[in-house]
Amino acid sequence: MKLFDVYPVNNIAITRALGSYVWDENGEQYLDMYGGHAVISIGHTHPHWVKRIKDQLEKIAFYSNSIVIPIQQQLADKLAQVSGKDDYQLFLCNSGAEANENALKLASFHTGRKKIISFSKAFHGRTSLAVAATDNPFIIAPVNETDNIIFLPFNDEQALSKCFQANGDLIAAVIIEGIQGVGGINIATDSFLQLIRRLCDDYVAVYIADSVQCGYGRSGQFFAHDAAGVQADIYSMAKGMGNGFPIGGILIAPHIKPKHFMLGTTFGGNHLACAAALAVLEVIEQENLISMAKQRGMYIMNKLKSIEGIVNVRGKGLMIGFDVPENLKELKKKLLEDHNVFTGEAKPNVIRLLPSLALSRKQADEFLDALRESIAELQQNN
Ligand SMILES: Cc1ncc(COP(=O)(O)O)c(C=O)c1O
């Protein structure tokens, strides 16, 4: 049987990983500045995470949500403590798209309205409503097309205010990434997020903070939206939440009340996933990874700004992007093939860095050296 060919892939099979390094089947070592697409938060195969999963596996891996699952409450308590959102409610699911799908659905149930505001270059996932709110017509199937989504320019306060003035009583939710990931590391301004908060209050709409990529400490704060001093009504989470074990969730503000059967899931919040997610939060806390991400990110960004050839260095914490000019368009490939460094990208010309929050200073330097050398080599060949 053939695999359904959904992505162009690098012809490398990774068979082992530890911290910020991965190894292929021939024992070749790579530095992972991509974090398996922002998923690796505490580091690959962190011993505490491995132990918690193993211990849980020997007890019970799964039982349905028709019974009490105490480890879900332990996870909720730890999440309240580490995120500071102690009066929020937690709904658990399995992925980022599912988290956003549930967030959007809940906003519509809560308000009784249908319209959703989303922004240019947004990416919210591939399920029906999440993909409809994603600014990429190529991945929206005809069946997902809907006129319930209103796309506005990112960070355009005037356009947002006008839209609420015209349609305010129809709007169920505004969904926004604190830092756009797939869109190319674009930071929502504090004043834009503050305006979203005010308008959602004025028009009784739901503010959804898509924190699937920029959340869980990656930006140097638990949620990137925290930097603006605002509280969203719903935070969606996934990627870093399980450090590679599939789990997602939404944090729901107290004024949004649950009704039985409004949301539901078979696998969401299973014992094994909760054990992985608890381990992640314990390590984030014990190893002080949120402030580490902030410091390490500032260090990398300052160094990047002094490297000639790359431009428009931007980001927060360990969510960093820079533009690669045409003469260096082979940079990502060169970093991987000649210097064994994985990085991420965003079309058309952005390199994205999304390493583990536990990336060491030495590893950051190793990356910066590889980058400088790759640029010099490419410039020589031009
Ligand atoms: C901001 C954001 N939201 C949602 C998603 C979808 O997450 P998943 O692939 O886990 O469904 C992603 C994935 O890249 C993302 O970056």
The ligand as an SDF file (V2000), in Angstrom:
LIG
                    3D

 16 16  0  0  0  0  0  0  0  0999 V2000
   -1.6050   28.5970   14.9190 C   0  0  0  0  0  0  0  0  0  0  0  0
   -2.0180   27.2040   14.5720 C   0  0  0  0  0  0  0  0  0  0  0  0
   -3.2840   26.8170   14.7920 N   0  0  0  0  0  0  0  0  0  0  0  0
   -3.6950   25.5650   14.5240 C   0  0  0  0  0  0  0  0  0  0  0  0
   -2.8420   24.6370   13.9690 C   0  0  0  0  0  0  0  0  0  0  0  0
   -3.3280   23.2430   13.6530 C   0  0  0  0  0  0  0  0  0  0  0  0
   -2.7930   22.3300   14.5420 O   0  0  0  0  0  0  0  0  0  0  0  0
   -2.8120   20.7600   14.1960 P   0  0  0  0  0  0  0  0  0  0  0  0
   -1.8970   20.5460   13.0530 O   0  0  0  0  0  0  0  0  0  0  0  0
   -2.3590   20.1080   15.4870 O   0  0  0  0  0  0  0  0  0  0  0  0
   -4.2160   20.4090   13.8740 O   0  0  0  0  0  0  0  0  0  0  0  0
   -1.5120   24.9940   13.7100 C   0  0  0  0  0  0  0  0  0  0  0  0
   -0.5670   24.0270   13.0830 C   0  0  0  0  0  0  0  0  0  0  0  0
    0.4570   24.3640   12.5390 O   0  0  0  0  0  0  0  0  0  0  0  0
   -1.0910   26.3140   14.0060 C   0  0  0  0  0  0  0  0  0  0  0  0
    0.1640   26.7140   13.7660 O   0  0  0  0  0  0  0  0  0  0  0  0
  1  2  1  0
  2  3  1  0
  2 15  2  0
  3  4  2  0
  4  5  1  0
  5  6  1  0
  5 12  2  0
  6  7  1  0
  7  8  1  0
  8  9  2  0
  8 10  1  0
  8 11  1  0
 12 13  1  0
 12 15  1  0
 13 14  2  0
 15 16  1  0
M  END
$$$$
